[in-house]
């Protein structure tokens, strides 16, 4: 009875781990995404006087490697939602921003 329980628990554990890895491949690691969001918030406080709204944080599967996940933040000023700014981390590790033409 204990052997069946252990095998069942091991199968469930493997399914959860494989599911998490597949999720991370498509959407990025949630922990890395949270850390990137904190970096973006600090960057916005330091570099922009207007209050900025983070619309979304997107994961770029093409730009990511196994050791470095590539996220892109889409932000806009609170008083001008039509001015879209994208922020990403360059290859040098520093955040960079650029305006998106509508």
Secondary structure, DSSP 4 states (H G I P E B T S, - for coil): -HHHHHHHHHHHHHHHHHHHHHHHHHH--HHHHHHHHHHHHHHHHHH-SS-EEEEEEEE-TTT--SS---EEEEEEETTEEEEEEEEEE-TTS-EEEEEE--
